[in-house]
Amino acid sequence: MPGLLEVEVSTSAQTEFIDITEKVRLAAKQLGISSGIVMIYCPHTTGAITINEGADPAVRRDVVAVLNHMVPWNFDYRHLEGNSPAHVKASLIGASEQVIVEDGKLMLGTWQKIFFCEFDGPRKRRIWIKMISA
Ligand code: ZN
């Protein structure tokens, strides 16, 4: 598919945030648009994309801990697959993020990184990256 890149991510825990900033940076470079918007989209119902602090890994750990606290595994869920908490967390975080690209560079704040959020791992996941020239 022209203009669309698929990136693979392997996760190793049930719930974890994986820094995909470099993968997105490389994909943006490959897509060859120097000014525009890059969209990072998760096509999974138990995964998500977010932007948050990447310098201190304790931030990731704390966000995961709060999500696990907010969305308990034991609850009156009806979904027979048994992974409703993962679906709820995916909706809380959201399936995509957009980042401005200027002069071929991702316009992220000093401490910001792009994360793939795994909520029902470990699994092999796909991420779709699309650039819009502007
Ligand atoms: Zn399910």
Backbone and ligand atoms as CSV (ligand in chain L), in Angstrom:
chain,resi,resn,atom,element,x,y,z
A,1,MET,N,N,0.845,-1.204,0.000
A,1,MET,CA,C,0.000,0.000,0.000
A,1,MET,C,C,0.879,1.252,0.000
A,2,PRO,N,N,0.790,2.089,-1.010
A,2,PRO,CA,C,1.641,3.288,-1.032
A,2,PRO,C,C,1.240,4.284,0.069
A,3,GLY,N,N,2.238,4.858,0.698
A,3,GLY,CA,C,1.950,5.863,1.711
A,3,GLY,C,C,1.538,5.322,3.058
A,4,LEU,N,N,1.469,3.991,3.163
A,4,LEU,CA,C,1.109,3.377,4.447
A,4,LEU,C,C,2.181,2.362,4.806
A,5,LEU,N,N,2.655,2.460,6.031
A,5,LEU,CA,C,3.649,1.489,6.475
A,5,LEU,C,C,3.096,0.673,7.621
A,6,GLU,N,N,3.467,-0.612,7.630
A,6,GLU,CA,C,3.081,-1.465,8.749
A,6,GLU,C,C,4.350,-1.821,9.515
A,7,VAL,N,N,4.298,-1.651,10.817
A,7,VAL,CA,C,5.446,-1.930,11.673
A,7,VAL,C,C,5.030,-3.021,12.653
A,8,GLU,N,N,5.930,-3.965,12.897
A,8,GLU,CA,C,5.621,-5.040,13.849
A,8,GLU,C,C,6.249,-4.767,15.204
A,9,VAL,N,N,5.508,-5.140,16.249
A,9,VAL,CA,C,6.010,-5.004,17.614
A,9,VAL,C,C,5.720,-6.310,18.341
A,10,SER,N,N,6.744,-6.862,18.982
A,10,SER,CA,C,6.533,-8.050,19.804
A,10,SER,C,C,6.491,-7.632,21.261
A,11,THR,N,N,5.433,-8.023,21.953
A,11,THR,CA,C,5.327,-7.652,23.357
A,11,THR,C,C,5.659,-8.872,24.218
A,12,SER,N,N,6.075,-8.620,25.453
A,12,SER,CA,C,6.541,-9.737,26.279
A,12,SER,C,C,5.836,-9.833,27.629
A,13,ALA,N,N,4.852,-8.979,27.853
A,13,ALA,CA,C,4.116,-9.034,29.120
A,13,ALA,C,C,2.623,-8.857,28.836
A,14,GLN,N,N,1.796,-9.131,29.811
A,14,GLN,CA,C,0.351,-8.945,29.625
A,14,GLN,C,C,0.037,-7.469,29.414
A,15,THR,N,N,0.582,-6.636,30.279
A,15,THR,CA,C,0.355,-5.195,30.174
A,15,THR,C,C,1.706,-4.489,30.165
A,16,GLU,N,N,1.992,-3.769,29.110
A,16,GLU,CA,C,3.255,-3.029,29.064
A,16,GLU,C,C,3.204,-1.934,27.999
A,17,PHE,N,N,4.031,-0.920,28.169
A,17,PHE,CA,C,4.179,0.160,27.203
A,17,PHE,C,C,5.537,-0.015,26.518
A,18,ILE,N,N,5.528,-0.041,25.192
A,18,ILE,CA,C,6.766,-0.217,24.441
A,18,ILE,C,C,7.057,1.044,23.633
A,19,ASP,N,N,8.255,1.574,23.810
A,19,ASP,CA,C,8.676,2.790,23.096
A,19,ASP,C,C,8.850,2.480,21.609
A,20,ILE,N,N,8.013,3.077,20.764
A,20,ILE,CA,C,8.085,2.837,19.312
A,20,ILE,C,C,8.527,4.104,18.568
A,21,THR,N,N,9.065,5.079,19.307
A,21,THR,CA,C,9.435,6.367,18.698
A,21,THR,C,C,10.397,6.190,17.523
A,22,GLU,N,N,11.418,5.343,17.694
A,22,GLU,CA,C,12.406,5.160,16.615
A,22,GLU,C,C,11.778,4.489,15.402
A,23,LYS,N,N,10.882,3.532,15.655
A,23,LYS,CA,C,10.187,2.870,14.543
A,23,LYS,C,C,9.356,3.896,13.768
A,24,VAL,N,N,8.688,4.790,14.491
A,24,VAL,CA,C,7.868,5.816,13.833
A,24,VAL,C,C,8.771,6.790,13.074
A,25,ARG,N,N,9.891,7.170,13.687
A,25,ARG,CA,C,10.825,8.099,13.048
A,25,ARG,C,C,11.339,7.517,11.724
A,26,LEU,N,N,11.720,6.226,11.751
A,26,LEU,CA,C,12.205,5.548,10.548
A,26,LEU,C,C,11.114,5.450,9.491
A,27,ALA,N,N,9.894,5.128,9.940
A,27,ALA,CA,C,8.759,5.001,9.015
A,27,ALA,C,C,8.476,6.346,8.359
A,28,ALA,N,N,8.512,7.413,9.149
A,28,ALA,CA,C,8.249,8.752,8.627
A,28,ALA,C,C,9.295,9.114,7.568
A,29,LYS,N,N,10.542,8.741,7.839
A,29,LYS,CA,C,11.640,8.993,6.905
A,29,LYS,C,C,11.393,8.227,5.604
A,30,GLN,N,N,11.003,6.948,5.752
A,30,GLN,CA,C,10.732,6.082,4.595
A,30,GLN,C,C,9.576,6.627,3.757
A,31,LEU,N,N,8.569,7.193,4.429
A,31,LEU,CA,C,7.410,7.725,3.711
A,31,LEU,C,C,7.756,9.018,2.983
A,32,GLY,N,N,8.858,9.639,3.408
A,32,GLY,CA,C,9.454,10.713,2.637
A,32,GLY,C,C,8.704,12.036,2.583
A,33,ILE,N,N,7.915,12.318,3.575
A,33,ILE,CA,C,7.207,13.606,3.600
A,33,ILE,C,C,7.908,14.490,4.634
A,34,SER,N,N,8.353,15.689,4.199
A,34,SER,CA,C,9.144,16.508,5.126
A,34,SER,C,C,8.284,17.426,5.972
A,35,SER,N,N,7.035,17.654,5.543
A,35,SER,CA,C,6.160,18.520,6.326
A,35,SER,C,C,4.738,17.952,6.290
A,36,GLY,N,N,4.181,17.715,7.459
A,36,GLY,CA,C,2.820,17.166,7.513
A,36,GLY,C,C,2.501,16.556,8.857
A,37,ILE,N,N,1.673,15.536,8.800
A,37,ILE,CA,C,1.219,14.865,10.021
A,37,ILE,C,C,1.460,13.367,9.847
A,38,VAL,N,N,1.996,12.743,10.857
A,38,VAL,CA,C,2.114,11.296,10.837
A,38,VAL,C,C,1.084,10.741,11.826
A,39,MET,N,N,0.326,9.774,11.332
A,39,MET,CA,C,-0.670,9.128,12.193
A,39,MET,C,C,-0.177,7.738,12.539
A,40,ILE,N,N,-0.242,7.415,13.815
A,40,ILE,CA,C,0.190,6.106,14.301
A,40,ILE,C,C,-1.063,5.410,14.808
A,41,TYR,N,N,-1.424,4.312,14.136
A,41,TYR,CA,C,-2.716,3.684,14.409
A,41,TYR,C,C,-2.563,2.217,14.823
A,42,CYS,N,N,-3.264,1.846,15.864
A,42,CYS,CA,C,-3.241,0.472,16.364
A,42,CYS,C,C,-4.502,-0.266,15.903
A,43,PRO,N,N,-4.357,-1.290,15.031
A,43,PRO,CA,C,-5.537,-1.995,14.531
A,43,PRO,C,C,-5.951,-3.173,15.417
A,44,HIS,N,N,-5.693,-3.064,16.718
A,44,HIS,CA,C,-6.036,-4.151,17.651
A,44,HIS,C,C,-6.982,-3.625,18.729
A,45,THR,N,N,-7.888,-4.464,19.195
A,45,THR,CA,C,-8.884,-4.009,20.181
A,45,THR,C,C,-8.407,-4.136,21.620
A,46,THR,N,N,-7.215,-4.711,21.809
A,46,THR,CA,C,-6.674,-4.794,23.170
A,46,THR,C,C,-5.275,-4.170,23.228
A,47,GLY,N,N,-5.038,-3.235,22.321
A,47,GLY,CA,C,-3.800,-2.474,22.305
A,47,GLY,C,C,-4.149,-1.018,22.080
A,48,ALA,N,N,-3.183,-0.124,22.267
A,48,ALA,CA,C,-3.448,1.306,22.106
A,48,ALA,C,C,-2.142,2.030,21.797
A,49,ILE,N,N,-2.273,3.311,21.457
A,49,ILE,CA,C,-1.109,4.164,21.191
A,49,ILE,C,C,-1.215,5.387,22.102
A,50,THR,N,N,-0.093,5.750,22.722
A,50,THR,CA,C,-0.108,6.978,23.527
A,50,THR,C,C,1.247,7.680,23.444
A,51,ILE,N,N,1.245,8.946,23.848
A,51,ILE,CA,C,2.482,9.722,23.937
A,51,ILE,C,C,2.627,10.139,25.391
A,52,ASN,N,N,3.805,9.878,25.952
A,52,ASN,CA,C,4.027,10.257,27.344
A,52,ASN,C,C,5.528,10.329,27.604
A,53,GLU,N,N,5.894,10.547,28.860
A,53,GLU,CA,C,7.320,10.686,29.181
A,53,GLU,C,C,8.076,9.390,28.934
A,54,GLY,N,N,9.232,9.515,28.278
A,54,GLY,CA,C,10.033,8.338,28.007
A,54,GLY,C,C,11.344,8.322,28.765
A,55,ALA,N,N,11.685,9.420,29.438
A,55,ALA,CA,C,12.985,9.509,30.106
A,55,ALA,C,C,13.051,8.622,31.350
A,56,ASP,N,N,12.028,8.700,32.173
A,56,ASP,CA,C,12.012,7.916,33.407
A,56,ASP,C,C,11.048,6.742,33.235
A,57,PRO,N,N,11.567,5.505,33.188
A,57,PRO,CA,C,10.701,4.338,32.986
A,57,PRO,C,C,9.664,4.177,34.102
A,58,ALA,N,N,9.876,4.846,35.227
A,58,ALA,CA,C,8.919,4.768,36.334
A,58,ALA,C,C,7.571,5.383,35.937
A,59,VAL,N,N,7.584,6.340,34.992
A,59,VAL,CA,C,6.323,6.956,34.551
A,59,VAL,C,C,5.451,5.899,33.876
A,60,ARG,N,N,6.064,5.132,32.951
A,60,ARG,CA,C,5.350,4.043,32.269
A,60,ARG,C,C,4.794,3.064,33.284
A,61,ARG,N,N,5.631,2.693,34.217
A,61,ARG,CA,C,5.240,1.730,35.263
A,61,ARG,C,C,4.060,2.278,36.064
A,62,ASP,N,N,4.107,3.580,36.383
A,62,ASP,CA,C,3.043,4.185,37.188
A,62,ASP,C,C,1.726,4.252,36.406
A,63,VAL,N,N,1.798,4.601,35.129
A,63,VAL,CA,C,0.572,4.662,34.308
A,63,VAL,C,C,-0.053,3.263,34.226
A,64,VAL,N,N,0.772,2.250,33.991
A,64,VAL,CA,C,0.271,0.873,33.937
A,64,VAL,C,C,-0.345,0.482,35.280
A,65,ALA,N,N,0.312,0.840,36.371
A,65,ALA,CA,C,-0.188,0.497,37.710
A,65,ALA,C,C,-1.549,1.146,37.962
A,66,VAL,N,N,-1.711,2.409,37.559
A,66,VAL,CA,C,-2.988,3.104,37.762
A,66,VAL,C,C,-4.081,2.489,36.874
A,67,LEU,N,N,-3.730,2.178,35.615
A,67,LEU,CA,C,-4.716,1.539,34.724
A,67,LEU,C,C,-5.159,0.195,35.311
A,68,ASN,N,N,-4.202,-0.585,35.830
A,68,ASN,CA,C,-4.551,-1.878,36.432
A,68,ASN,C,C,-5.438,-1.693,37.663
A,69,HIS,N,N,-5.196,-0.617,38.399
A,69,HIS,CA,C,-6.003,-0.316,39.588
A,69,HIS,C,C,-7.417,0.133,39.185
A,70,MET,N,N,-7.490,0.979,38.128
A,70,MET,CA,C,-8.780,1.502,37.670
A,70,MET,C,C,-9.667,0.426,37.055
A,71,VAL,N,N,-9.019,-0.515,36.355
A,71,VAL,CA,C,-9.759,-1.534,35.588
A,71,VAL,C,C,-9.405,-2.917,36.146
A,72,PRO,N,N,-10.160,-3.390,37.132
A,72,PRO,CA,C,-9.821,-4.662,37.781
A,72,PRO,C,C,-10.088,-5.877,36.883
A,73,TRP,N,N,-9.337,-6.957,37.101
A,73,TRP,CA,C,-9.581,-8.200,36.345
A,73,TRP,C,C,-10.854,-8.870,36.840
A,74,ASN,N,N,-11.165,-8.705,38.146
A,74,ASN,CA,C,-12.395,-9.296,38.679
A,74,ASN,C,C,-13.504,-8.259,38.701
A,75,PHE,N,N,-14.506,-8.472,37.848
A,75,PHE,CA,C,-15.627,-7.549,37.724
A,75,PHE,C,C,-16.711,-8.320,36.988
A,76,ASP,N,N,-17.912,-7.752,36.965
A,76,ASP,CA,C,-19.037,-8.440,36.321
A,76,ASP,C,C,-18.992,-8.248,34.794
A,77,TYR,N,N,-17.914,-8.741,34.184
A,77,TYR,CA,C,-17.773,-8.622,32.735
A,77,TYR,C,C,-18.613,-9.695,32.038
A,78,ARG,N,N,-19.091,-9.419,30.835
A,78,ARG,CA,C,-19.902,-10.381,30.077
A,78,ARG,C,C,-19.178,-10.985,28.880
A,79,HIS,N,N,-18.109,-10.327,28.452
A,79,HIS,CA,C,-17.373,-10.767,27.263
A,79,HIS,C,C,-16.729,-12.134,27.532
A,80,LEU,N,N,-17.114,-13.147,26.727
A,80,LEU,CA,C,-16.722,-14.529,27.003
A,80,LEU,C,C,-15.226,-14.811,26.789
A,81,GLU,N,N,-14.567,-13.972,26.003
A,81,GLU,CA,C,-13.144,-14.205,25.760
A,81,GLU,C,C,-12.319,-14.011,27.043
A,82,GLY,N,N,-12.917,-13.311,28.028
A,82,GLY,CA,C,-12.241,-13.164,29.315
A,82,GLY,C,C,-11.199,-12.062,29.366
A,83,ASN,N,N,-11.153,-11.204,28.346
A,83,ASN,CA,C,-10.137,-10.147,28.358
A,83,ASN,C,C,-10.760,-8.739,28.320
A,84,SER,N,N,-11.939,-8.607,28.933
A,84,SER,CA,C,-12.599,-7.296,28.945
A,84,SER,C,C,-11.744,-6.170,29.521
A,85,PRO,N,N,-10.983,-6.409,30.601
A,85,PRO,CA,C,-10.154,-5.300,31.100
A,85,PRO,C,C,-9.232,-4.749,30.014
A,86,ALA,N,N,-8.706,-5.626,29.170
A,86,ALA,CA,C,-7.821,-5.178,28.085
A,86,ALA,C,C,-8.592,-4.307,27.087
A,87,HIS,N,N,-9.830,-4.687,26.792
A,87,HIS,CA,C,-10.642,-3.876,25.873
A,87,HIS,C,C,-10.952,-2.503,26.490
A,88,VAL,N,N,-11.258,-2.493,27.788
A,88,VAL,CA,C,-11.582,-1.230,28.470
A,88,VAL,C,C,-10.363,-0.302,28.456
A,89,LYS,N,N,-9.193,-0.850,28.781
A,89,LYS,CA,C,-7.968,-0.034,28.787
A,89,LYS,C,C,-7.666,0.500,27.388
A,90,ALA,N,N,-7.895,-0.324,26.367
A,90,ALA,CA,C,-7.650,0.117,24.987
A,90,ALA,C,C,-8.522,1.326,24.649
A,91,SER,N,N,-9.798,1.300,25.117
A,91,SER,CA,C,-10.669,2.447,24.850
A,91,SER,C,C,-10.273,3.672,25.664
A,92,LEU,N,N,-9.806,3.460,26.884
A,92,LEU,CA,C,-9.381,4.597,27.717
A,92,LEU,C,C,-8.197,5.324,27.077
A,93,ILE,N,N,-7.254,4.575,26.536
A,93,ILE,CA,C,-6.055,5.201,25.961
A,93,ILE,C,C,-6.310,5.669,24.523
A,94,GLY,N,N,-6.964,4.835,23.717
A,94,GLY,CA,C,-7.259,5.219,22.334
A,94,GLY,C,C,-6.377,4.516,21.322
A,95,ALA,N,N,-6.874,4.421,20.101
A,95,ALA,CA,C,-6.227,3.615,19.063
A,95,ALA,C,C,-5.152,4.359,18.273
A,96,SER,N,N,-5.066,5.684,18.427
A,96,SER,CA,C,-4.105,6.396,17.575
A,96,SER,C,C,-3.558,7.665,18.223
A,97,GLU,N,N,-2.472,8.133,17.628
A,97,GLU,CA,C,-1.900,9.441,17.968
A,97,GLU,C,C,-1.456,10.083,16.663
A,98,GLN,N,N,-1.361,11.404,16.659
A,98,GLN,CA,C,-0.839,12.136,15.515
A,98,GLN,C,C,0.323,13.003,15.991
A,99,VAL,N,N,1.339,13.069,15.150
A,99,VAL,CA,C,2.504,13.895,15.482
A,99,VAL,C,C,2.809,14.793,14.280
A,100,ILE,N,N,3.139,16.041,14.569
A,100,ILE,CA,C,3.534,16.976,13.510
A,100,ILE,C,C,4.926,16.600,13.017
A,101,VAL,N,N,5.109,16.644,11.698
A,101,VAL,CA,C,6.429,16.434,11.100
A,101,VAL,C,C,6.828,17.740,10.427
A,102,GLU,N,N,7.997,18.265,10.806
A,102,GLU,CA,C,8.479,19.520,10.214
A,102,GLU,C,C,9.948,19.349,9.839
A,103,ASP,N,N,10.294,19.705,8.613
A,103,ASP,CA,C,11.660,19.483,8.100
A,103,ASP,C,C,12.086,18.027,8.298
A,104,GLY,N,N,11.169,17.105,8.103
A,104,GLY,CA,C,11.470,15.684,8.224
A,104,GLY,C,C,11.634,15.179,9.643
A,105,LYS,N,N,11.344,16.053,10.612
A,105,LYS,CA,C,11.578,15.726,12.020
A,105,LYS,C,C,10.260,15.580,12.781
A,106,LEU,N,N,10.184,14.565,13.640
A,106,LEU,CA,C,8.990,14.420,14.485
A,106,LEU,C,C,9.019,15.515,15.540
A,107,MET,N,N,7.934,16.284,15.625
A,107,MET,CA,C,7.885,17.390,16.584
A,107,MET,C,C,7.348,16.890,17.933
A,108,LEU,N,N,8.237,16.226,18.662
A,108,LEU,CA,C,7.875,15.739,19.994
A,108,LEU,C,C,8.552,16.619,21.033
A,109,GLY,N,N,7.923,16.786,22.180
A,109,GLY,CA,C,8.531,17.532,23.275
A,109,GLY,C,C,9.746,16.789,23.811
A,110,THR,N,N,10.571,17.518,24.548
A,110,THR,CA,C,11.846,16.969,25.046
A,110,THR,C,C,11.705,15.587,25.679
A,111,TRP,N,N,10.684,15.422,26.485
A,111,TRP,CA,C,10.559,14.162,27.240
A,111,TRP,C,C,9.566,13.195,26.619
A,112,GLN,N,N,8.968,13.596,25.497
A,112,GLN,CA,C,7.912,12.749,24.925
A,112,GLN,C,C,8.443,11.605,24.066
A,113,LYS,N,N,7.805,10.454,24.238
A,113,LYS,CA,C,8.045,9.281,23.394
A,113,LYS,C,C,6.680,8.734,22.982
A,114,ILE,N,N,6.686,7.986,21.875
A,114,ILE,CA,C,5.456,7.352,21.401
A,114,ILE,C,C,5.486,5.900,21.873
A,115,PHE,N,N,4.373,5.477,22.467
A,115,PHE,CA,C,4.327,4.121,23.013
A,115,PHE,C,C,3.210,3.291,22.392
A,116,PHE,N,N,3.537,2.017,22.135
A,116,PHE,CA,C,2.488,1.037,21.889
A,116,PHE,C,C,2.130,0.464,23.251
A,117,CYS,N,N,0.831,0.433,23.563
A,117,CYS,CA,C,0.366,-0.075,24.846
A,117,CYS,C,C,-0.232,-1.467,24.655
A,118,GLU,N,N,0.398,-2.432,25.270
A,118,GLU,CA,C,-0.113,-3.810,25.238
A,118,GLU,C,C,-0.978,-4.043,26.481
A,119,PHE,N,N,-2.197,-4.564,26.240
A,119,PHE,CA,C,-3.078,-4.842,27.381
A,119,PHE,C,C,-3.510,-6.299,27.453
A,120,ASP,N,N,-3.085,-7.098,26.457
A,120,ASP,CA,C,-3.454,-8.520,26.473
A,120,ASP,C,C,-2.348,-9.354,25.841
A,121,GLY,N,N,-1.119,-9.114,26.335
A,121,GLY,CA,C,0.037,-9.788,25.759
A,121,GLY,C,C,0.391,-11.056,26.523
A,122,PRO,N,N,1.541,-11.627,26.197
A,122,PRO,CA,C,2.397,-11.216,25.085
A,122,PRO,C,C,1.846,-11.650,23.726
A,123,ARG,N,N,2.054,-10.798,22.735
A,123,ARG,CA,C,1.594,-11.062,21.374
A,123,ARG,C,C,2.501,-10.370,20.364
A,124,LYS,N,N,2.308,-10.754,19.115
A,124,LYS,CA,C,2.930,-10.030,18.008
A,124,LYS,C,C,1.877,-9.037,17.521
A,125,ARG,N,N,2.225,-7.759,17.469
A,125,ARG,CA,C,1.270,-6.714,17.096
A,125,ARG,C,C,1.710,-5.987,15.849
A,126,ARG,N,N,0.730,-5.351,15.192
A,126,ARG,CA,C,1.017,-4.526,14.020
A,126,ARG,C,C,0.609,-3.088,14.324
A,127,ILE,N,N,1.339,-2.158,13.753
A,127,ILE,CA,C,0.983,-0.743,13.879
A,127,ILE,C,C,0.996,-0.157,12.464
A,128,TRP,N,N,-0.002,0.604,12.149
A,128,TRP,CA,C,-0.059,1.254,10.838
A,128,TRP,C,C,0.358,2.706,10.980
A,129,ILE,N,N,1.200,3.142,10.045
A,129,ILE,CA,C,1.709,4.512,10.061
A,129,ILE,C,C,1.394,5.170,8.717
A,130,LYS,N,N,0.723,6.286,8.785
A,130,LYS,CA,C,0.293,7.005,7.573
A,130,LYS,C,C,0.743,8.460,7.684
A,131,MET,N,N,1.256,8.989,6.585
A,131,MET,CA,C,1.665,10.399,6.584
A,131,MET,C,C,0.752,11.214,5.702
A,132,ILE,N,N,0.408,12.383,6.184
A,132,ILE,CA,C,-0.383,13.328,5.395
A,132,ILE,C,C,0.490,14.552,5.168
A,133,SER,N,N,0.750,14.860,3.922
A,133,SER,CA,C,1.579,16.006,3.583
A,133,SER,C,C,0.783,17.300,3.776
A,134,ALA,N,N,1.379,18.289,4.403
A,134,ALA,CA,C,0.690,19.560,4.606
A,134,ALA,C,C,1.695,20.697,4.703
L,1,ZN,ZN,ZN,-11.872,-9.904,23.723
